[in-house]
Amino acid sequence: MAALSTTYGVGELSAINGIAGSFAEFLPVFHLVGMPASNVQKARRLVHHTLGNGEFDIFYDMAAPVVCARAIVTPENCIAETERLIAAALQERRPVYLGFPSDYANMPVVDTVVPAADHRASPATDPALLNAAVTAIVDALGSSRTACIVPGILVSRAGLADKALAVVNASNLPFTTMFMDKCVLDESHPNYIGMYDGKLMNERVCAFVEGCDCVMGIGAMLTDFNSGSFTARIDRSKSINIMPRAVRVGNASYDNVRMEDVLTELARRIPRKEVPAPAVQGLEAPVGNLDGPVTAGYLYPRWQQMLKPNDIVIAETGTTSMGLGFAHMPKGATFQNQTLWGAIGWATPAAFGAAIAAPHRRTILITGEGSHQLTAQEVSQFHRFGLKPIIFVLNNDGYLVEKLLCKNPESYYNDLAQWNYSKLPEAMGCDGWFTARVTTCAELDQAIATAESCGTGAYIEVIAGRYEASPLSMKLHQSVDTLYSA
């Protein structure tokens, strides 16, 4: 979970994009907003950080669609409302909003009755429905010759990776993940077969998954990017999906059953099967002329080569995550991307958050220069807290993913102001960092070698061609009409 405190109006509106992203991606965040004093609000006085109209509930109402619960906290309600919002955030795995008029913050609490603690737990599972749901799953799998598991992002958000893995181990079924769900289960597991992205990528995986008699999702969502631009074709009557508080088996639904309880019971009862499945394949070996320019065929496989166990990889939305998303991750390594919300500029501050949360692990940030321009100032935070990330900024002279997704790629709004990216760390006070600007494959190799051995933060600007894109990016470019008309 996370918490942030912002000022009224300007501060909370600056943060609302991140709050909305957290809502979309099932992340519990406690947003504390400092508001003008209660007497100022009652008098409708014209104060700064307002619209100058005496209205003080405007921003509170703006927050409503992107939080699962909200409250203006007073001395009378602070205990009950705080407990209610904690419960909502834990149950829904989504943000909540707490507004604090400045004078109330210094007043004593009036009501001292604390509600019972057990109200924070998710609603209890109905035992009869749990048995019926698990029986239906076991029957569907038992009558299937071939089957596979598709664990989704909700497994990770609910902290149930171990229980999902227990189901994989008990059943011996192969599992695949979609783009948003990469690394929710360890990709070094022998049952992992690679990424499923509809018919856009990994034809062998696609043929296997869509040919299975039964496909069991665990918290999986068929979003546009997850489904390969809506090219995924999974027969609903042959599929199962276990969601946080409901289960669907074919066309039958079972409500009021918690994912945690379903997985626990399923690991005990699921039939063990031997299902021939394709072996996992990562990216091919780097292909390119060492003295020539950096190409997609060299860059993404080279990044895959440098990955080590337990690395944290943060990949920006766009061509960078699309290129590296099909790399095979080593044991314990995680791959973070923002597939659903897809806010430009997300990766740089996200990498800082990941690095400060796990400073003992190696954090690798891979971002495009367009995204980086929105939040580049966060680089200074790494140095401020003594963190030593490896940062790659892929400079392909513009918003490449936008060029690939629009009918006139050379439109001027896809261009960018030209920065000297490799000089940014010095300007931001990152003293002693290794920095480089690479234009050839050989220079990239040397920069990676130095970054891995220098003992400091590393920042590498990678120059690539204006349309040097990964295979998935090009497939999406070719399916633009499908992506936006489906």
C-alpha positions in Angstrom: 0.0 0.0 0.0 1.0 3.6 -0.3 0.0 7.0 1.1 0.5 10.5 -0.2 -0.4 14.0 1.2 -1.2 16.9 -1.1 -2.5 20.4 -0.8 -6.0 21.3 -1.8 -6.9 21.9 -5.4 -3.6 22.3 -7.2 -1.8 19.5 -5.4 -4.5 16.9 -5.6 -5.2 17.7 -9.3 -1.5 17.2 -10.0 -1.8 13.8 -8.4 -5.1 12.7 -9.8 -3.5 11.0 -12.8 -1.5 8.8 -10.5 -4.5 8.1 -8.4 -6.6 7.2 -11.4 -3.8 4.9 -12.6 -3.7 3.3 -9.2 -7.5 2.7 -9.4 -7.2 1.2 -12.9 -4.3 -1.1 -11.8 -5.8 -2.2 -8.5 -3.4 -0.4 -6.1 -4.5 0.8 -2.7 -3.3 4.4 -2.1 -4.4 6.6 0.8 -4.7 10.1 -0.5 -4.7 12.7 2.3 -5.7 16.2 1.2 -5.2 19.3 3.3 -8.2 21.6 2.9 -8.9 25.2 3.8 -10.3 25.7 7.4 -13.9 24.8 8.0 -14.9 28.4 8.8 -13.3 29.5 5.5 -15.4 26.9 3.7 -18.6 27.8 5.5 -18.1 31.5 4.7 -17.4 30.7 1.1 -14.4 33.0 1.2 -12.2 33.5 -1.9 -8.9 31.9 -1.1 -5.9 30.7 -3.1 -5.9 27.2 -4.6 -9.6 27.5 -5.4 -11.6 28.5 -8.5 -12.5 31.8 -6.9 -16.2 31.0 -6.6 -16.5 30.0 -3.0 -17.1 26.3 -3.9 -15.1 23.9 -1.8 -16.4 20.5 -2.8 -15.5 20.6 -6.5 -12.2 18.7 -6.2 -13.7 16.3 -3.7 -16.3 15.4 -6.3 -13.6 15.2 -9.0 -11.9 12.5 -7.1 -15.0 10.3 -6.7 -14.7 8.3 -9.9 -11.0 7.3 -9.2 -11.3 6.2 -5.6 -13.3 3.4 -4.0 -14.3 5.5 -0.9 -13.9 9.1 0.3 -14.6 11.2 3.3 -14.1 14.7 4.7 -12.7 13.9 8.1 -14.0 15.7 11.2 -13.4 15.4 14.9 -16.8 13.6 15.2 -16.3 11.0 12.4 -12.6 10.6 12.1 -12.4 7.1 13.8 -15.4 5.6 12.0 -14.4 7.1 8.6 -10.8 6.2 8.9 -11.7 2.6 9.7 -14.2 2.5 6.8 -11.7 3.8 4.3 -9.0 1.4 5.5 -11.4 -1.5 5.0 -12.4 -0.2 1.6 -8.8 0.1 0.4 -7.9 -3.3 1.7 -10.9 -5.1 0.2 -11.0 -3.3 -3.2 -7.3 -2.9 -3.6 -7.9 0.7 -4.8 -7.3 4.3 -3.7 -9.3 6.2 -1.0 -9.6 9.9 -0.4 -9.4 11.6 3.0 -9.9 15.4 3.2 -8.7 17.3 6.3 -9.9 20.9 6.9 -6.8 22.5 8.5 -8.5 23.5 11.7 -9.9 20.1 12.3 -6.4 18.6 12.2 -5.6 20.2 15.5 -8.8 19.4 17.3 -9.3 16.5 19.7 -11.2 13.5 18.6 -14.8 13.5 19.8 -15.9 9.9 19.3 -13.6 7.4 20.9 -15.4 4.2 20.0 -13.3 2.1 17.7 -15.2 -0.3 15.5 -14.5 -4.0 15.7 -11.2 -4.8 13.8 -12.7 -7.8 11.9 -14.7 -5.5 9.6 -11.5 -4.9 7.6 -11.5 -8.4 6.2 -13.1 -9.2 2.9 -16.7 -10.5 3.1 -16.6 -14.2 4.1 -16.8 -16.9 1.5 -20.1 -18.8 1.3 -19.0 -22.4 2.0 -21.6 -24.0 -0.2 -20.8 -21.8 -3.2 -17.1 -22.4 -2.6 -17.6 -26.1 -2.8 -19.8 -25.8 -5.9 -17.3 -23.5 -7.7 -14.3 -25.7 -6.9 -16.2 -28.8 -7.9 -17.2 -27.2 -11.2 -13.5 -26.3 -11.8 -12.2 -29.8 -11.0 -14.9 -31.4 -13.2 -14.0 -29.1 -16.1 -10.3 -29.8 -15.8 -10.8 -33.5 -15.2 -12.8 -33.9 -18.4 -10.3 -31.9 -20.4 -7.5 -33.6 -22.3 -5.5 -30.4 -22.5 -5.6 -27.4 -20.2 -3.5 -24.5 -19.1 -3.5 -21.7 -16.5 -3.4 -18.0 -17.2 -2.5 -16.1 -13.9 -3.4 -12.4 -14.1 -2.3 -9.2 -12.4 -5.0 -9.5 -9.7 -3.0 -12.5 -8.3 -0.1 -10.1 -7.7 -2.3 -7.3 -6.4 -4.0 -9.5 -3.9 -0.7 -11.0 -2.7 -1.7 -14.5 -3.7 1.2 -15.5 -6.0 2.2 -18.3 -3.6 -1.3 -19.8 -3.6 -1.6 -19.5 -7.4 1.8 -21.3 -7.7 0.5 -24.0 -5.4 -2.3 -24.7 -7.9 0.3 -24.8 -10.7 2.4 -27.3 -8.8 -0.5 -29.4 -7.7 -2.0 -29.6 -11.2 1.3 -29.7 -13.1 -0.5 -27.6 -15.8 1.5 -25.3 -18.0 1.0 -21.6 -17.5 1.3 -18.5 -19.6 0.9 -14.8 -18.9 -0.5 -11.9 -20.9 1.4 -8.6 -21.2 0.0 -6.8 -18.2 0.6 -9.9 -16.1 4.2 -10.6 -16.9 6.1 -12.1 -13.9 3.1 -12.4 -11.6 4.5 -16.0 -11.3 8.2 -16.6 -11.6 9.2 -17.2 -15.3 12.0 -19.6 -14.3 9.3 -22.1 -13.3 9.5 -25.2 -15.5 5.8 -25.0 -16.4 6.0 -21.5 -17.8 5.6 -21.5 -21.6 6.0 -17.8 -22.4 3.8 -14.9 -23.2 0.3 -15.1 -24.7 -0.6 -12.1 -26.8 -3.4 -13.3 -29.1 -2.4 -13.8 -32.6 0.1 -10.9 -32.7 3.1 -12.7 -31.1 4.3 -16.1 -30.0 2.4 -18.2 -32.6 3.3 -21.5 -30.8 1.9 -20.2 -27.5 -1.2 -18.8 -29.1 -1.9 -22.1 -30.9 -1.5 -24.1 -27.7 -3.6 -21.8 -25.5 -6.4 -21.4 -27.9 -6.3 -25.1 -28.7 -6.7 -26.2 -25.1 -9.9 -27.9 -24.0 -9.9 -25.8 -20.9 -8.2 -22.4 -20.1 -8.2 -21.4 -16.4 -7.6 -17.7 -15.7 -6.7 -16.5 -12.2 -7.5 -12.8 -12.0 -6.9 -12.4 -15.8 -8.3 -9.5 -17.8 -8.6 -9.5 -21.6 -7.7 -5.8 -22.2 -6.7 -4.6 -25.6 -2.9 -5.0 -25.1 -3.4 -8.2 -23.1 -5.4 -9.7 -25.9 -3.1 -8.8 -28.7 -5.3 -6.0 -30.1 -8.4 -8.2 -29.5 -7.0 -11.0 -31.5 -7.3 -13.5 -28.6 -9.9 -16.2 -29.3 -10.7 -18.2 -26.1 -14.0 -20.0 -26.2 -15.9 -18.8 -23.2 -17.6 -22.1 -22.7 -14.2 -23.8 -22.3 -12.7 -21.2 -20.0 -12.6 -20.5 -16.3 -11.7 -17.3 -14.5 -11.2 -17.0 -10.8 -11.7 -13.3 -9.7 -11.2 -11.7 -6.3 -14.8 -12.4 -5.1 -16.4 -14.5 -7.8 -15.7 -17.5 -10.1 -16.9 -18.2 -13.6 -16.8 -21.7 -15.0 -17.9 -21.6 -18.6 -21.2 -19.7 -18.5 -21.9 -20.5 -14.8 -21.1 -17.9 -12.2 -20.4 -18.3 -8.5 -20.5 -15.1 -6.4 -19.4 -14.5 -2.8 -16.3 -16.7 -3.0 -12.9 -15.3 -2.3 -10.0 -16.0 -4.6 -7.8 -16.9 -1.7 -10.2 -19.6 -0.5 -10.8 -20.9 -4.0 -7.0 -21.3 -4.6 -6.5 -22.9 -1.3 -9.2 -25.5 -1.9 -8.2 -26.0 -5.5 -4.6 -26.8 -4.6 -6.0 -29.6 -2.5 -8.5 -31.0 -5.0 -7.2 -30.2 -8.5 -6.4 -33.2 -10.7 -2.8 -33.7 -11.7 -2.3 -33.9 -15.5 0.5 -34.4 -18.0 -0.1 -31.9 -20.8 2.5 -31.6 -23.6 3.2 -27.9 -24.1 5.6 -25.7 -26.0 8.9 -24.9 -24.2 9.4 -21.2 -23.2 11.3 -19.1 -25.7 12.7 -15.7 -24.9 14.2 -13.3 -27.4 16.6 -14.5 -30.0 20.3 -13.7 -29.7 21.3 -10.1 -30.5 21.6 -9.6 -34.3 23.5 -6.6 -35.6 26.8 -5.1 -36.8 28.9 -4.1 -33.7 30.2 -1.1 -35.5 26.8 -0.2 -36.9 23.8 1.7 -35.5 21.8 0.2 -32.6 18.9 -1.8 -34.0 15.8 -3.3 -32.4 17.2 -6.7 -33.3 20.3 -6.1 -31.2 19.0 -3.8 -28.4 16.2 -5.9 -26.9 18.0 -9.2 -26.9 21.0 -7.5 -25.5 19.0 -6.1 -22.7 17.6 -9.6 -22.1 21.2 -10.9 -21.8 22.1 -8.5 -19.1 19.2 -9.5 -16.8 20.1 -11.3 -13.5 18.1 -13.1 -10.9 16.0 -10.8 -8.7 16.4 -7.8 -10.9 13.5 -5.3 -10.9 12.9 -4.1 -14.4 10.7 -1.1 -14.9 9.7 -0.6 -18.6 7.9 2.5 -19.8 4.6 2.2 -21.6 5.3 2.2 -25.4 7.9 0.6 -27.6 10.3 -0.1 -24.8 8.0 -2.3 -22.8 6.7 -3.9 -26.0 10.2 -4.8 -27.0 11.4 -6.2 -23.7 8.1 -7.7 -22.6 8.9 -11.0 -24.5 12.2 -11.4 -22.8 12.5 -14.5 -20.6 13.1 -13.3 -17.1 15.6 -15.1 -14.8 14.6 -16.5 -11.4 13.1 -14.0 -9.0 13.2 -11.1 -11.5 10.2 -8.9 -11.9 8.9 -6.9 -14.8 6.8 -3.9 -14.0 4.8 -2.0 -16.7 1.6 0.0 -16.7 -0.3 -1.7 -19.5 -3.8 -0.7 -18.7 -3.6 2.9 -17.6 -0.5 3.6 -19.8 0.4 7.1 -18.4 3.3 8.6 -20.3 6.2 9.3 -17.9 5.1 6.7 -15.4 8.3 4.6 -15.5 10.9 7.0 -14.1 9.2 7.8 -10.8 7.9 4.2 -10.6 11.5 3.0 -10.8 12.5 5.3 -8.0 9.6 3.9 -5.9 10.7 0.4 -6.6 14.4 1.1 -5.9 13.7 2.8 -2.5 11.4 -0.1 -1.5 14.0 -2.7 -2.3 17.4 -1.1 -2.3 19.1 -4.5 -2.0 17.9 -5.5 -5.5 19.1 -4.1 -8.8 16.7 -1.7 -10.4 16.8 -1.3 -14.2 14.8 1.5 -15.8 14.1 1.4 -19.5 12.2 4.4 -20.9 11.8 6.3 -24.1 12.9 9.9 -24.2 9.4 11.2 -24.8 8.1 9.7 -21.6 11.3 10.6 -19.8 10.8 14.3 -20.5 7.7 14.4 -18.4 9.3 13.1 -15.2 13.1 13.2 -15.7 13.5 15.3 -12.6 12.9 12.2 -10.5 16.4 11.0 -11.5 17.7 13.3 -8.8 15.8 11.4 -6.2 17.8 8.2 -6.8 21.1 10.0 -5.9 19.4 11.9 -3.0 18.7 8.5 -1.4 21.9 6.8 -2.3 20.3 4.5 -4.8 22.3 3.1 -7.8 19.9 2.2 -10.7 20.8 1.4 -14.2 18.8 3.8 -16.4 18.5 3.4 -20.2 16.9 6.2 -22.2 16.0 5.1 -25.7 16.2 8.2 -27.9 14.6 7.6 -31.3 13.9 11.3 -32.0 10.2 11.5 -31.1 7.2 9.8 -29.7 7.7 6.5 -31.6 4.7 4.7 -30.3 2.5 7.6 -31.3 4.0 7.6 -34.7 3.2 3.9 -35.1 -0.4 4.4 -33.9 -1.5 7.3 -36.0 -2.2 7.7 -39.7 0.3 10.6 -40.3 3.4 9.6 -38.3 5.4 12.7 -39.3 2.9 15.1 -37.7 4.8 17.8 -35.8 3.2 16.9 -32.5 5.1 13.6 -32.5 8.4 15.5 -32.4 10.3 16.5 -29.3 12.6 19.2 -28.0 16.1 17.9 -28.3 17.8 17.3 -24.9 21.4 16.3 -24.0 20.1 13.4 -22.0 23.4 12.0 -20.9 24.2 15.3 -19.2 21.0 15.3 -17.1 22.4 13.4 -14.1 25.2 15.9 -13.7 22.8 18.8 -13.9 20.6 17.1 -11.3 23.5 16.6 -8.8 24.1 12.9 -9.4 27.8 13.2 -8.6 30.0 10.3 -9.6 27.4 8.5 -11.8 28.5 6.8 -14.9 26.9 8.3 -18.0 27.1 7.5 -21.6 25.6 8.3 -25.0 25.8 5.3 -27.3 25.2 5.1 -31.1 26.6 1.7 -32.0 26.1 -1.8 -30.8 29.7 -2.0 -29.6 29.3 1.2 -27.6 26.1 -0.3 -26.1 28.0 -3.4 -25.0 30.8 -1.3 -23.4 28.3 0.9 -21.6 26.5 -2.0 -20.2 29.7 -3.6 -19.0 30.7 -0.4 -17.3 27.3 0.2 -15.8 27.4 -3.3 -14.2 30.8 -2.8 -12.6 31.1 0.9 -11.8 29.4 0.7 -8.4 27.4 3.9 -8.9 24.2 4.9 -10.6 24.4 4.6 -14.4 22.5 6.5 -17.0 22.8 5.5 -20.7 21.3 7.3 -23.6 20.8 4.9 -26.5 20.5 6.5 -29.9 18.3 4.5 -32.4 16.6 5.2 -35.7 13.3 7.2 -35.8 11.4 4.1 -36.8 13.5 1.4 -35.1 10.8 -0.5 -33.4 10.2 -3.9 -31.7 8.2 -6.7 -33.5 5.1 -6.2 -31.3 5.2 -2.4 -31.9 5.2 -3.1 -35.6 2.4 -5.6 -35.3 0.3 -3.0 -33.5 1.1 -0.5 -36.1 -0.2 -3.0 -38.7 -3.4 -3.6 -36.7 -4.3 0.0 -35.8 -7.7 -0.3 -37.4 -8.5 -3.4 -35.4 -7.2 -2.0 -32.2 -9.6 1.0 -32.2 -12.6 -0.4 -33.9 -13.0 -3.7 -32.1 
